[in-house]
Amino acid sequence: MIKEKSEALEKFKIFKTEVEKQLGKIIKVVRSNRGGEYYGKYGATGQHMGPFALYLQDCGIVSQYTMPETPEHNGVAERCNKTLKDMMRSMISRCNLPEFLWGEALKTTIYILNRVPSK
């Protein structure tokens, strides 16, 4: 769980290492929205790549960005997020858990979904 968006790069580095070491796969493409934590910021002289975009470039990973305010362009991820949120809310509601435990409920939901057979 990341507490702030600024932690995205460090968490991605950990994820990338795990994928390469455990699965023997190489990440070729990362798709995201044009959020500042991924893309960088616009200044008076144009777009300045942020640390995340620079890291992807250094690793030879292609950055694909969806258009702003168009979640339908990333339908698979949006559907996955909806499933996670629905399951998490059901857990919290059914077990009468306090709202502050949403992070733990989300981790449990991900744990369950990662063990369910799928195509």
N, C-alpha and C positions, 0 to 999 in steps of 0.2 A: 504494500500500500504506500502510495506517495502522499505526502501531506501537502506539498506545494508543486506547482507545475515546473518549477525550476529544477526539481529532482529528476525530471524525465530523462535527461541524458545519462546520468549515472545508472539509473535503473535499466535503460536500454543497453548500456555497456555490459551489465551483468547478464541480461537476457541473451545478448549476442554471444557471449562467452559460453553460456550454458548450451545454446543451440549448436555451436560449433564443436564443443567438446563431447557432449552427450549423444548428439544425433549425427554428427559428422556432416552436417549441412552448412551451406553458406547462405546468408541472407543477401538477396540480390536487389530487392525492392522494398521500400517502406512507403506506404500510402498514409497520408494524414491530411487534416484540414490545414489551412494556412495560419494556424495559431502561432503567436509570437515565440512560444517555447520550442517550436519545430522549425519554423520558416525563417525567423529573424524579424527585423523591424524596418520600416521605411523611414528614411531620413530626408533631409533637404536634397541630398545628392542621389537619392534613389534607394533601392533595396539593399540592406546590409545583411548578409547571411549571419544567422545566429550560431552559437556553438554546436547545436544539434545538427544543423545543415552542414556545417563545416566538417564535423566528425563523419557524417555519412559520405561526404565527398572524399575525404581522406581514405575511407575504407573501400571506396569504389562502389558504394551502394547507391542505386538510383532513387531519387526522391520523387514521388508522385504526389501532387497536391490536388485536392478537390477544390471546387469553387466555393467561396464563402457563402454561408447560409444555404447550402444545398446538401443536407444530410442524405438525401436520396441517391446521391452519387456514390455513396459508400454503404450501400444497402446491406451487405453481409454483416459488417461490423455493427451497424445500427440495429439490425435484428438480434444479433447476439447480445448487445447491451440491453435491449428490451427484455429478452428472456432472463438475463441475469437479474435485472431489477424486479421483474415479476416474481421470480422465485425467492429472492431476498425478502421482498415485502410479505410474501405468503408466510415465510418462516417466522418473521418478526411478529406478524399478526397472530398466527396459529399458536405460537409458544408464549405469547404475551411478553415478549422481550422488550426491554427499554430501547428507545430509538438510538441511544448512543452506541449500541452494539451492532450498528448496521455494517461496519467494516468486517467484523467477525462473521456475520451472516453472509456477507458477500464472499469471503474466503471459503466458507463451507459450501456455498452454492457452486463455486468454481471447482472445488474438490469433487463434488458429486458429478457435475457435468463432464469432468475430465475422465470419469470412470464409466460413463454410459456409452455403450457401443454406438457408433454412427458410421456413415459411409466415409 
